[in-house]
């Protein structure tokens, strides 16, 4: 099932072996160098928090093509808040890749 934010597809809900996952695809250009990680919208996190989604699978396309796996709670416990200076409505949490499980594709 597609997950949309402001009408734009930002990810998918998938089920594997009876467990639910949120999967999103991002280009390397969305990497936050100062945080050494990637971001996810707080609106999406709020939606996932109240469900039985157990993992976020984050595919980075571009340099190296990596897959990062994390728990929803990791984004709250280890992630840093971020507000886009050009769009204050764009609130995210940034999770460093060192706090995610990493798999090279």
N, C-alpha and C positions, 0 to 999 in steps of 0.2 A: 504494500500500500504506500502511495506517495505521501510524503510529509511536505507541506507547503507553508511558506512564511510570506505574507503579503502577496499571495497569489503565485509565488515563484517556488518551484520544486527545489527543496534544499536537502532532501534525503528520502530514504525508504524505510519502512518497517518490514522486516523479514523474520521468518521463523525457521529455525534449524533444530531438529531433534526435540521439538516441543518447547524450545526456548526462544524468546523474542529478542531481536537485535535491531538497533537503529544504525543504518548505514548511510554515510555521506561521502561525497567525492569532492575534493578540493585541489586546485592547482597550487604548485609551490609558491606562486606569487602571493598567496594569502597567508604565508608563514609570518608570524610575528617575531622578527629577529631579536627585539629587546626582551621578549619573554622566552625565546627559544621554543616556541610551540605554536599550536593552532587554536583557533577560537570556535566557539559555538554560541549561538544566540541563547540568551537567557529565556526567551519565550519558548524555544524548543526544549531546553532543559526542564522547564516547568511542566511542559506537556509529558515528557518522558518520566519525570519523577513520580508521578501518580499512577504509573502503569507497571506491568511486570517485565518491562524491558530490562535486561540484565547487562547488556554490553552496548557500547558505542563502537562501531567499526569505522575508522576514518581512513579513507584512501587518499593518499597524496599522489597526484599525477605530475609528472615532469621529471625533475632531477632524481633519478633513481627509482621512482615508483615504489613507495613504501605503503604498508598497511599498518595502522596503529590501532590497538584495541585497549579500551578502558571501560571502567564501570561508570555508571551515571554519577554515583556518589563521589568519584574521584574529581569530577569537575567542580563540585562544591567544596570538597575538603582540601584539595591541592591547587585548584585553579585560581587564577587571579581575575578580579573584575576589570572590565575594560569598557569605556564609553567612547564611541567614535567621535572625535572632535568636530567632524564635519556633519554629523547626524546624531544628536544626543538621544534619539529614539533607538539607535542601534546599540543595544547593550549586550555585551558578550562576557563569557568567561574564557580565559585562555589557559590551556593546560600544556605545560612543557612536555616535549616528547620524551624526556627522561622519566616522566611519570606515567607513560603509556607503554604497553607492550608493543614491541616493534617487530615486524616481519617484512623482509625484502621480498618483493614479488618477482 
